[in-house]
Amino acid sequence: MEPAALPSLPPVLDLAGTAIFALSGALLAARLRQTFVTMAFFALVTGVGGGTVRDLLIGAPVFWVRDPYVAAVCLGVALVAWFTPHRWWEGQLLEWADAAGLAAYAVLGTAKALAFGVAPVPAMMMGVITGCVGGVIRDVLAARPSIIIRPEIYITAAALTSAIVVAGNLADLPRPPVWIVAALAGFALRGLAIARGLALPSYNRDGN
């Protein structure tokens, strides 16, 4: 289905979100001491995974297949990670890069779904998928437990971001300020989870 009006997403913002998520994939490969080929692959699938699933679900052309810069950006990010000292990427930088990518991609995914005529609630789900699926693919490839099956707040941050974008759209507010507020809100919530270990309660049928 073609959109009534193409989404006015700034190309630089889209590429920045891709680069941030690609960096989280490349950094994980670096942490695992992988080859450059593996690092580049991790950067690509992490950078484009969520957006690819979103585009397939909403019937849009897959964004990175038609954009000559996306794959190049992912490769460039992998090169940066490969040629920089390992100590630059120690600590929680991987988690913070992932948090920034999560917030940016949740905004982009929701906005694009709305522009393609998707209803508000499914559009929110598209934002969550865009923000989370790339990281899930990355974790599966690395054979490590995915963040989404841990109680630490992650999907909730993407959902908050997506909900703000949808609310702003329903209220007919100017999009750029809404997108900025939504991204900052999602990043802040995910940042609190990283810094303070915030987590949702786990299921406990016995109530203990």
N, CA and C of each residue as an Amber inpcrd file, in Angstrom:
protein
   624
   0.8420000  -1.2010000   0.0000000   0.0000000   0.0000000   0.0000000
   0.8740000   1.2450000   0.0000000   0.5650000   2.1790000  -0.9050000
   1.3210000   3.4160000  -0.9470000   0.7480000   4.4080000   0.0660000
   1.5790000   5.2090000   0.6910000   1.0950000   6.1860000   1.6520000
   0.4160000   7.3460000   0.9560000  -0.5160000   7.9770000   1.6660000
  -1.1660000   9.1660000   1.1110000  -0.1540000  10.2800000   0.9170000
   0.7940000  10.3710000   1.8340000   1.8880000  11.3370000   1.7160000
   3.1200000  10.6860000   2.3080000   4.2030000  10.7810000   1.5890000
   5.4200000  10.1460000   2.0720000   5.8380000  10.7600000   3.3900000
   6.3550000   9.9610000   4.3340000   6.7650000  10.4740000   5.6320000
   7.9200000  11.4510000   5.5020000   7.7890000  12.5900000   6.1580000
   8.8280000  13.6040000   6.0720000   9.8720000  13.3740000   7.1540000
  10.5100000  12.2240000   7.1080000  11.5610000  11.9230000   8.0550000
  12.8820000  12.4620000   7.5300000  13.5660000  13.3100000   8.2880000
  14.8410000  13.8340000   7.8020000  15.8110000  12.6940000   7.5080000
  16.3760000  12.6310000   6.2850000  17.2920000  11.5390000   5.9510000
  18.4540000  11.4110000   6.9250000  18.9580000  12.5500000   7.4130000
  20.1000000  12.4810000   8.3300000  19.6980000  11.8040000   9.6330000
  18.4410000  12.0130000  10.0690000  17.9770000  11.3690000  11.2940000
  17.8520000   9.8630000  11.0940000  17.3250000   9.4690000   9.9450000
  17.1920000   8.0550000   9.6430000  18.5610000   7.3850000   9.6150000
  19.5250000   8.0160000   8.9540000  20.8740000   7.4500000   8.8760000
  21.5480000   7.4460000  10.2470000  21.2620000   8.4610000  11.0600000
  21.8520000   8.4970000  12.4010000  21.3340000   7.3500000  13.2530000
  20.0310000   7.0740000  13.1680000  19.4770000   5.9430000  13.9090000
  20.0800000   4.6320000  13.4550000  20.2420000   4.4810000  12.1460000
  20.8750000   3.2800000  11.6080000  22.3000000   3.1420000  12.1210000
  23.0560000   4.2510000  12.0950000  24.4570000   4.2180000  12.5220000
  24.5800000   3.8480000  13.9940000  23.7020000   4.3790000  14.8210000
  23.7800000   4.0980000  16.2560000  23.5160000   2.6240000  16.5270000
  22.4870000   2.0820000  15.9030000  22.1960000   0.6640000  16.0980000
  23.2850000  -0.2060000  15.4930000  23.7980000   0.1830000  14.3270000
  24.8960000  -0.5610000  13.7170000  26.1060000  -0.5770000  14.6420000
  26.3480000   0.5410000  15.3280000  27.4660000   0.6020000  16.2660000
  27.2880000  -0.3990000  17.3950000  26.0630000  -0.5420000  17.8940000
  25.8520000  -1.5030000  18.9820000  26.1440000  -2.9250000  18.5110000
  25.8010000  -3.2220000  17.2390000  26.1220000  -4.5430000  16.7020000
  27.6140000  -4.7370000  16.5220000  28.2820000  -3.7160000  15.9860000
  29.7260000  -3.8100000  15.7890000  30.4690000  -3.9340000  17.1140000
  30.0190000  -3.1870000  18.1220000  30.6750000  -3.2450000  19.4330000
  30.5220000  -4.6120000  20.0810000  29.3730000  -5.2390000  19.8900000
  29.1920000  -6.5720000  20.4480000  30.1370000  -7.5620000  19.7680000
  30.2720000  -7.4570000  18.4460000  31.2080000  -8.3200000  17.7370000
  32.6360000  -8.0710000  18.1960000  32.9640000  -6.8010000  18.4640000
  34.3050000  -6.4860000  18.9680000  34.5250000  -7.0890000  20.3490000
  33.5040000  -7.0030000  21.1810000  33.6100000  -7.5700000  22.5230000
  33.8040000  -9.0810000  22.4730000  33.2290000  -9.7070000  21.4430000
  33.3610000 -11.1570000  21.2770000  34.6210000 -11.5460000  20.5060000
  35.4410000 -10.5420000  20.1310000  36.7040000 -10.7820000  19.4200000
  36.4830000 -11.4790000  18.0860000  35.5200000 -10.9880000  17.3160000
  35.1910000 -11.5940000  16.0330000  36.0030000 -10.9690000  14.9020000
  35.9240000 -11.5570000  13.7090000  36.6120000 -11.0300000  12.5380000
  35.8870000  -9.7840000  12.0320000  36.5300000  -9.0720000  11.1010000
  35.8940000  -7.8850000  10.5500000  34.6420000  -8.2420000   9.7700000
  34.6710000  -9.3720000   9.0590000  33.4890000  -9.7850000   8.3020000
  32.2980000  -9.9750000   9.2350000  32.5290000 -10.6360000  10.3650000
  31.4590000 -10.8260000  11.3370000  31.0040000  -9.4930000  11.9160000
  31.9580000  -8.6140000  12.1790000  31.6210000  -7.3050000  12.7260000
  30.7490000  -6.5130000  11.7570000  31.1130000  -6.5360000  10.4710000
  30.3250000  -5.8230000   9.4680000  28.9210000  -6.4190000   9.3560000
  28.8290000  -7.7420000   9.4290000  27.5220000  -8.3980000   9.3510000
  26.6690000  -8.0310000  10.5500000  27.2550000  -8.0460000  11.7440000
  26.5190000  -7.6540000  12.9470000  26.0340000  -6.2120000  12.8230000
  26.8910000  -5.3330000  12.3080000  26.5070000  -3.9270000  12.1540000
  25.3270000  -3.7960000  11.1980000  25.3570000  -4.5260000  10.0940000
  24.2880000  -4.4240000   9.1050000  22.9640000  -4.9580000   9.6370000
  22.9670000  -6.1740000  10.1670000  21.6920000  -6.7620000  10.5890000
  21.1100000  -6.0240000  11.7870000  21.9700000  -5.4810000  12.6510000
  21.4540000  -4.7130000  13.7790000  20.9120000  -3.3720000  13.3120000
  21.6100000  -2.7620000  12.3630000  21.1830000  -1.4570000  11.8750000
  19.8980000  -1.4800000  11.0760000  19.6590000  -2.5500000  10.3120000
  18.4990000  -2.5640000   9.4080000  17.4290000  -3.5720000   9.7980000
  17.6910000  -4.4230000  10.8030000  16.7690000  -5.5180000  11.1120000
  15.3670000  -5.0660000  11.4550000  15.2390000  -4.1340000  12.3910000
  13.9110000  -3.6930000  12.8080000  13.1650000  -2.9710000  11.7000000
  13.8640000  -2.0970000  10.9700000  13.2280000  -1.3760000   9.8840000
  12.8060000  -2.2830000   8.7460000  13.5700000  -3.3440000   8.5120000
  13.2110000  -4.2900000   7.4600000  11.9090000  -5.0040000   7.7950000
  11.7970000  -5.5030000   9.0270000  10.5700000  -6.1750000   9.4500000
   9.3900000  -5.2170000   9.3820000   9.5760000  -3.9860000   9.8370000
   8.5030000  -2.9770000   9.7820000   8.0340000  -2.7590000   8.3510000
   8.9700000  -2.5440000   7.4270000   8.5890000  -2.2530000   6.0460000
   7.8520000  -3.4280000   5.4120000   8.2930000  -4.6410000   5.7130000
   7.5960000  -5.8130000   5.1740000   6.1720000  -5.9020000   5.7170000
   5.9790000  -5.5560000   6.9810000   4.6530000  -5.6530000   7.5910000
   3.6920000  -4.5760000   7.0980000   4.1890000  -3.3790000   6.8250000
   3.2970000  -2.2940000   6.4100000   3.2180000  -2.1710000   4.8900000
   3.9160000  -3.0360000   4.1710000   3.8450000  -3.0100000   2.7120000
   4.6270000  -1.8860000   2.0700000   5.6840000  -1.4410000   2.7340000
   6.5320000  -0.3790000   2.1800000   7.7710000  -0.9900000   1.5220000
   8.3530000  -0.3020000   0.5610000   9.6440000  -0.7660000   0.0280000
  10.6740000  -0.8360000   1.1590000  11.4330000  -1.9080000   1.2150000
  12.4240000  -2.0620000   2.2810000  13.4500000  -0.9380000   2.1620000
  13.5550000  -0.1420000   3.2100000  14.2320000   1.1490000   3.1300000
  15.6900000   1.0640000   2.7060000  16.4230000   0.0860000   3.2150000
  17.8650000   0.0870000   2.9650000  18.2180000  -0.5090000   1.6100000
  17.2830000  -1.2280000   0.9960000  17.5400000  -1.7820000  -0.3360000
  17.5560000  -0.6670000  -1.3790000  16.7230000   0.3530000  -1.1670000
  16.6180000   1.4470000  -2.1330000  17.4790000   2.6470000  -1.7830000
  18.0130000   2.6870000  -0.5840000  18.8550000   3.8120000  -0.1600000
  20.3170000   3.4040000  -0.2700000  21.0900000   4.0440000  -1.1360000
  22.4820000   3.6160000  -1.3370000  23.3920000   3.9100000  -0.1640000
  22.9180000   4.7030000   0.8110000  23.7860000   5.1190000   1.8980000
  23.7080000   4.2260000   3.1360000  22.6200000   3.5020000   3.3140000
  22.4090000   2.7760000   4.5630000  23.4630000   1.6870000   4.7670000
  23.6150000   0.7980000   3.7950000  24.6040000  -0.2690000   3.9280000
  26.0070000   0.3110000   4.0560000  26.2710000   1.4130000   3.3320000
  27.5900000   2.0460000   3.4180000  27.8460000   2.5980000   4.8150000
  26.8070000   3.1700000   5.4210000  26.9490000   3.6860000   6.7880000
  27.2560000   2.5520000   7.7600000  26.5520000   1.4260000   7.6120000
  26.8000000   0.2770000   8.4880000  28.2350000  -0.2310000   8.3380000
  28.7040000  -0.3000000   7.1020000  30.0870000  -0.7270000   6.8630000
  31.0690000   0.2720000   7.4500000  30.7770000   1.5690000   7.2890000
  31.6550000   2.5900000   7.8590000  31.7350000   2.5100000   9.3740000
  30.5970000   2.2430000  10.0110000  30.5800000   2.0860000  11.4660000
  31.4250000   0.8890000  11.8810000  31.3170000  -0.2060000  11.1300000
  32.1310000  -1.3880000  11.4300000  33.6220000  -1.0760000  11.2940000
  33.9750000  -0.2890000  10.2840000  35.3790000   0.0930000  10.1010000
  35.8790000   0.9280000  11.2800000  35.0450000   1.8490000  11.7330000
  35.4190000   2.6650000  12.8930000  35.6600000   1.7850000  14.1130000
  34.7400000   0.8640000  14.3720000  34.8950000  -0.0300000  15.5280000
  36.1270000  -0.9120000  15.3860000  36.4300000  -1.3310000  14.1610000
  37.5570000  -2.2390000  13.9250000  38.8990000  -1.5560000  14.1500000
  39.0170000  -0.2900000  13.7320000  40.3040000   0.3870000  13.7690000
  40.5190000   1.2580000  15.0080000  39.6200000   1.2120000  15.9550000
  39.7910000   1.9830000  17.1820000  40.1550000   1.0580000  18.3370000
  40.8580000   1.5830000  19.3440000  41.2880000   0.7410000  20.4650000
  40.1040000   0.1450000  21.2220000  40.3000000  -1.0620000  21.7010000
  39.2330000  -1.7570000  22.4280000  38.8200000  -0.9860000  23.6730000
  39.7640000  -0.2890000  24.3010000  39.4450000   0.4220000  25.5500000
  38.4160000   1.5350000  25.3350000  38.2890000   2.0260000  24.0940000
  37.2890000   3.0510000  23.8170000  35.8750000   2.5240000  24.0130000
  35.7100000   1.2290000  23.8680000  34.3690000   0.6480000  23.8680000
  34.0750000  -0.1570000  25.1350000  34.8980000   0.0260000  26.1650000
  34.6760000  -0.7010000  27.4020000  33.5410000  -0.0560000  28.2100000
  33.1390000  -0.7440000  29.2700000  32.0710000  -0.2150000  30.1200000
  30.7030000  -0.4400000  29.5120000  29.8230000   0.5390000  29.6780000
  28.4260000   0.4020000  29.2710000  28.1130000   1.1080000  27.9560000
  29.1390000   1.4120000  27.1720000  28.8860000   2.1380000  25.9370000
  27.9630000   1.3740000  25.0070000  28.1050000   0.0460000  24.9570000
  27.2250000  -0.7670000  24.1180000  25.7730000  -0.5600000  24.5160000
  25.4930000  -0.5690000  25.8200000  24.1240000  -0.4090000  26.2940000
  23.5750000   0.9880000  25.9780000  24.4330000   2.0130000  26.1260000
  23.9780000   3.3750000  25.8660000  23.7640000   3.6140000  24.3720000
  24.6290000   3.0420000  23.5430000  24.4230000   3.1470000  22.0970000
  23.1280000   2.4690000  21.6920000  22.8640000   1.3220000  22.2950000
  21.6300000   0.6020000  22.0040000  20.4150000   1.4110000  22.4630000
  20.5330000   2.0910000  23.6050000  19.4230000   2.9070000  24.1110000
  19.1050000   4.0580000  23.1610000  20.1430000   4.6940000  22.6400000
  19.9310000   5.7880000  21.6960000  19.2910000   5.2730000  20.4080000
  19.7760000   4.1280000  19.9220000  19.1870000   3.5430000  18.7250000
  17.7490000   3.1320000  18.9430000  17.4630000   2.5960000  20.1010000
  16.1000000   2.1830000  20.4410000  15.1370000   3.3560000  20.3590000
  15.5130000   4.4680000  20.9690000  14.6410000   5.6440000  20.9830000
  14.4660000   6.2300000  19.5800000  15.5700000   6.3540000  18.8550000
  15.4930000   6.9350000  17.5070000  14.6600000   6.0690000  16.5770000
  14.8650000   4.7660000  16.6210000  14.1540000   3.8670000  15.7170000
  12.6860000   3.7280000  16.0880000  12.3500000   3.8200000  17.3650000
  10.9410000   3.7700000  17.7530000  10.1860000   4.9720000  17.1880000
  10.8210000   6.1310000  17.2040000  10.2190000   7.3130000  16.5900000
  10.0430000   7.1140000  15.0950000  11.1140000   6.7210000  14.4310000
  11.0750000   6.5730000  12.9760000  10.0690000   5.5190000  12.5410000
  10.0400000   4.3940000  13.2640000   9.1200000   3.3200000  12.9010000
   7.6700000   3.7120000  13.0580000   7.3530000   4.3900000  14.1480000
   5.9720000   4.8170000  14.3740000   5.5500000   5.8650000  13.3550000
   6.4180000   6.8350000  13.1230000   6.0850000   7.9040000  12.1770000
   5.8750000   7.3560000  10.7660000   6.7050000   6.4210000  10.3590000
   6.5610000   5.8640000   9.0200000   5.2780000   5.0440000   8.9100000
   4.9670000   4.2690000   9.9390000   3.7330000   3.4800000   9.9160000
   2.5080000   4.3910000   9.8250000   2.5010000   5.4720000  10.5780000
   1.3840000   6.4070000  10.5190000   1.2700000   7.0190000   9.1320000
   2.3990000   7.3490000   8.5210000   2.3780000   7.9460000   7.1920000
   1.8580000   6.9680000   6.1450000   2.0040000   5.6840000   6.3930000
   1.4990000   4.6710000   5.4710000   0.0640000   4.2630000   5.8040000
  -0.6060000   5.0410000   6.6510000  -2.0080000   4.8060000   6.9210000
  -2.2950000   3.7360000   7.9460000  -1.3040000   3.3090000   8.7050000
  -1.5200000   2.3060000   9.7410000  -2.2470000   2.9570000  10.9200000
  -3.1930000   2.2390000  11.5070000  -3.9570000   2.7570000  12.6450000
  -3.0400000   3.0070000  13.8440000  -3.4660000   3.8660000  14.7790000
  -2.5820000   4.2710000  15.8780000  -1.9690000   3.1290000  16.6810000
  -2.7890000   2.1730000  17.1420000  -2.2250000   1.1040000  17.9850000
  -1.2660000   0.2140000  17.1980000  -1.6240000  -0.2700000  15.9950000
  -0.6340000  -1.0240000  15.2210000   0.6010000  -0.1850000  14.8800000
   0.4330000   1.1170000  14.6790000   1.5890000   1.9760000  14.4120000
   2.5370000   1.9890000  15.6050000   1.9640000   1.9890000  16.8150000
   2.8110000   1.8860000  18.0050000   3.5980000   0.5820000  17.9980000
   2.9260000  -0.5100000  17.6170000   3.6060000  -1.7970000  17.5640000
   4.7340000  -1.7760000  16.5300000   4.5160000  -1.0750000  15.4150000
   5.5630000  -0.9500000  14.3980000   6.7620000  -0.1940000  14.9500000
   6.4930000   0.8100000  15.7970000   7.5950000   1.5280000  16.4310000
   8.4000000   0.6360000  17.3550000   7.6930000  -0.1870000  18.1290000
   8.3740000  -1.1160000  19.0370000   9.1900000  -2.1340000  18.2410000
   8.5990000  -2.6620000  17.1800000   9.3050000  -3.6300000  16.3450000
  10.5460000  -3.0020000  15.7250000  10.4060000  -1.7890000  15.2120000
  11.5420000  -1.1160000  14.5910000  12.6670000  -0.9020000  15.6000000
  12.2960000  -0.5520000  16.8210000  13.3030000  -0.2780000  17.8280000
  13.9480000  -1.5040000  18.4390000  13.2360000  -2.6210000  18.4540000
  13.7080000  -3.7750000  19.2230000  14.2490000  -4.9330000  18.3880000
  13.7200000  -5.1390000  17.1800000  14.0360000  -6.3680000  16.4500000
  15.5080000  -6.4470000  16.0600000  16.1090000  -5.3180000  15.6740000
  17.5270000  -5.3510000  15.3170000  18.3850000  -5.8480000  16.4620000
  18.0950000  -5.3720000  17.6730000  18.8410000  -5.8240000  18.8430000
  18.5870000  -7.2790000  19.1680000  17.3600000  -7.7390000  18.9330000
  17.0420000  -9.1490000  19.1700000  17.8450000 -10.0340000  18.2160000
  17.8640000  -9.6630000  16.9320000  18.6390000 -10.4300000  15.9490000
  20.1140000 -10.4560000  16.3380000  20.6380000  -9.3080000  16.7420000
  22.0330000  -9.2200000  17.1720000  22.3270000 -10.1770000  18.3210000
  21.4500000 -10.1920000  19.3230000  21.6730000 -11.0480000  20.4820000
  21.5670000 -12.5280000  20.1250000  20.6170000 -12.8600000  19.2380000
  20.4750000 -14.2540000  18.8220000  21.7260000 -14.7180000  18.0850000
  22.2410000 -13.8840000  17.1850000  23.4520000 -14.2420000  16.4500000
  24.6450000 -14.4010000  17.3810000  24.6730000 -13.6140000  18.4450000
  25.7800000 -13.6820000  19.4010000  25.5880000 -14.7870000  20.4380000
  24.4790000 -15.5120000  20.3450000  24.1780000 -16.6120000  21.2640000
  24.1810000 -16.1420000  22.7170000  23.5830000 -14.9750000  22.9280000
  23.4650000 -14.4780000  24.3050000  21.9950000 -14.2000000  24.5910000
  21.5910000 -14.2440000  25.8610000  20.1830000 -13.9970000  26.1910000
  19.7500000 -12.6160000  25.7110000  18.6260000 -12.5670000  25.0270000
  18.1470000 -11.2940000  24.5040000  17.6250000 -10.4140000  25.6310000
  17.7890000  -9.1060000  25.4590000  17.3260000  -8.1610000  26.4640000
  15.8220000  -8.2490000  26.6630000  15.0780000  -8.6740000  25.6420000
  13.6150000  -8.6510000  25.7640000  13.0850000  -9.7570000  26.6650000
  13.9020000 -10.7700000  26.9940000  13.4240000 -11.8070000  27.9000000
  13.9380000 -11.6000000  29.3150000  14.5510000 -10.4390000  29.5530000
  14.9520000 -10.0790000  30.9030000  14.0020000  -9.0110000  31.4220000
  13.7920000  -8.9280000  32.7340000  12.8240000  -7.9630000  33.2620000
  13.2620000  -6.5100000  33.1370000  14.5350000  -6.2690000  32.8540000
  15.0210000  -4.9000000  32.7240000  14.2080000  -4.1430000  31.6710000
  13.8940000  -2.8900000  31.9570000  13.0410000  -2.0970000  31.0720000
  13.7260000  -1.8760000  29.7330000  13.0660000  -2.3070000  28.6650000
  13.5950000  -2.1560000  27.3090000  12.4430000  -1.8990000  26.3340000
  11.5930000  -2.9050000  26.1570000  10.4450000  -2.7330000  25.2710000
   9.5570000  -1.6000000  25.7740000   9.4510000  -1.4640000  27.0940000
   8.6250000  -0.4030000  27.6660000   9.1070000   0.9730000  27.2260000
  10.4190000   1.1510000  27.1180000  10.9600000   2.4300000  26.6650000
  10.5790000   2.7000000  25.2200000  10.6370000   1.6710000  24.3790000
  10.2190000   1.8310000  22.9850000   8.7260000   2.1220000  22.9000000
   7.9350000   1.4560000  23.7360000   6.4910000   1.6740000  23.7350000
   6.1450000   3.0980000  24.1710000   6.8650000   3.6220000  25.1640000
   6.6390000   5.0020000  25.6040000   6.9190000   5.9750000  24.4630000
   8.0350000   5.7640000  23.7860000   8.3890000   6.6230000  22.6560000
   7.3120000   6.5770000  21.5820000   6.8980000   5.3780000  21.2230000
   5.8900000   5.2150000  20.1740000   4.5610000   5.8380000  20.5760000
   4.1860000   5.6870000  21.8430000   2.9180000   6.2400000  22.3140000
   2.9140000   7.7610000  22.2290000   4.0330000   8.3900000  22.5260000
   4.1020000   9.8490000  22.4490000   3.9810000  10.3120000  21.0010000
   4.6200000   9.5980000  20.0860000   4.5020000   9.9530000  18.6660000
   3.0530000   9.8380000  18.2020000   2.3850000   8.7520000  18.5780000
   0.9900000   8.5550000  18.1930000   0.0950000   9.6300000  18.8190000
   0.3180000   9.9260000  20.0930000  -0.4840000  10.9460000  20.7660000
  -0.3220000  12.3030000  20.1010000   0.9030000  12.6370000  19.7460000
   1.1400000  13.9010000  19.0490000   0.4670000  13.9390000  17.6980000
   0.4480000  12.7940000  17.0190000  -0.2150000  12.7320000  15.7170000
  -1.7290000  12.9020000  15.8630000  -2.3180000  12.2450000  16.8680000
  -3.7590000  12.3650000  17.0960000  -4.1530000  13.7880000  17.4890000
  -3.2470000  14.4670000  18.2100000  -3.5180000  15.8450000  18.6200000
  -3.1480000  16.8540000  17.5380000  -2.6390000  16.3620000  16.4120000
  -2.2450000  17.2070000  15.2820000  -1.2040000  18.2430000  15.6950000
  -0.2490000  17.8200000  16.5040000   0.8380000  18.6980000  16.9290000
   1.9560000  18.6760000  15.8900000   2.7820000  19.7090000  15.8540000
   3.9220000  19.7190000  14.9200000   4.8220000  18.5010000  15.1570000
   5.1730000  17.8100000  14.0920000   5.8520000  16.5300000  14.2430000
   7.2790000  16.6180000  14.7980000   8.1360000  17.4940000  14.2870000
   9.5180000  17.4850000  14.7860000   9.6440000  17.6410000  16.3010000
   8.9350000  18.6160000  16.9300000   9.0470000  18.7050000  18.3930000
   8.5330000  17.4550000  19.1050000   7.4440000  16.8820000  18.5860000
   6.9090000  15.6630000  19.1950000   7.9220000  14.5350000  19.0940000
   8.5540000  14.3890000  17.9380000   9.5410000  13.3280000  17.7490000
  10.7220000  13.4950000  18.7070000  11.1460000  14.7480000  18.8970000
  12.2740000  15.0000000  19.7970000  11.8990000  14.6290000  21.2300000
  10.7200000  15.0770000  21.6640000  10.2620000  14.7560000  23.0220000
  10.1240000  13.2490000  23.1940000   9.5630000  12.5780000  22.2000000
   9.3660000  11.1270000  22.2770000  10.7040000  10.3950000  22.3850000
  11.6650000  10.7910000  21.5570000  12.9730000  10.1400000  21.5940000
  13.6670000  10.3700000  22.9270000  13.5900000  11.5970000  23.4380000
  14.2290000  11.8950000  24.7210000  13.5660000  11.1250000  25.8610000
  12.2460000  10.9910000  25.8090000  11.5340000  10.2600000  26.8580000
  11.9330000   8.7870000  26.8590000  11.9440000   8.1780000  25.6740000
  12.3410000   6.7740000  25.5980000  13.7730000   6.5520000  26.0150000
  14.6600000   7.4450000  25.5860000  16.0770000   7.3240000  25.9560000
  16.2530000   7.5010000  27.4600000  15.5290000   8.4460000  28.0400000
  15.6410000   8.6860000  29.4840000  15.1690000   7.4730000  30.2750000
  14.0590000   6.8760000  29.8680000  13.5600000   5.7060000  30.5900000
  14.5260000   4.5410000  30.4700000  15.0230000   4.3090000  29.2660000
  16.0010000   3.2260000  29.0910000  17.2940000   3.5420000  29.8390000
  17.6730000   4.8190000  29.8600000  18.8720000   5.2170000  30.5880000
  18.7440000   4.9670000  32.0790000  17.5590000   5.2390000  32.6400000
  17.3440000   4.9470000  34.0600000  17.4520000   3.4520000  34.3280000
  16.9670000   2.6500000  33.3930000  17.0680000   1.2000000  33.5530000
  18.5230000   0.7530000  33.5550000  19.3380000   1.3810000  32.7030000
  20.7630000   1.0230000  32.6430000  21.4780000   1.4880000  33.9090000
  21.2260000   2.7390000  34.2960000  21.9690000   3.3320000  35.4040000
  21.5400000   2.8040000  36.7690000  20.2420000   2.5140000  36.9140000
  19.7290000   2.1530000  38.2340000  19.1330000   0.7510000  38.2920000
  19.2040000   0.0310000  37.1870000  18.6970000  -1.3360000  37.1740000
  17.1900000  -1.4340000  37.2880000  16.4600000  -0.4330000  36.7730000
  15.0020000  -0.4840000  36.8360000  14.4840000  -1.6680000  36.0420000
  13.5080000  -2.3450000  36.5900000  12.9650000  -3.5170000  35.9270000
  11.4840000  -3.6650000  36.2620000  10.7760000  -4.3030000  35.3550000
   9.3720000  -4.6140000  35.6150000   9.2760000  -5.8720000  36.4700000
   8.2120000  -6.0050000  37.2650000   8.0780000  -7.2130000  38.0800000
   7.8710000  -8.4390000  37.2100000   8.5080000  -9.5320000  37.5810000
   8.3520000 -10.7930000  36.8490000   7.0670000 -11.5070000  37.2790000
   6.5500000 -12.3430000  36.4110000   5.3480000 -13.1120000  36.7090000
   5.6000000 -14.0550000  37.8630000   4.6930000 -14.0450000  38.8230000
   4.8030000 -14.9410000  39.9750000   3.4060000 -15.3440000  40.3820000
   2.9690000 -16.4660000  39.8780000   1.5890000 -16.9070000  40.1000000
   1.3160000 -17.1770000  41.5710000   2.3260000 -17.6030000  42.3010000
   2.1400000 -17.9050000  43.7180000   2.0580000 -16.6630000  44.5770000
   2.4710000 -15.5190000  43.9930000   2.4140000 -14.2640000  44.7600000
   3.4940000 -14.1370000  45.7870000   4.5710000 -14.9350000  45.6920000
   5.6500000 -14.8540000  46.6710000   6.7390000 -13.8970000  46.2050000
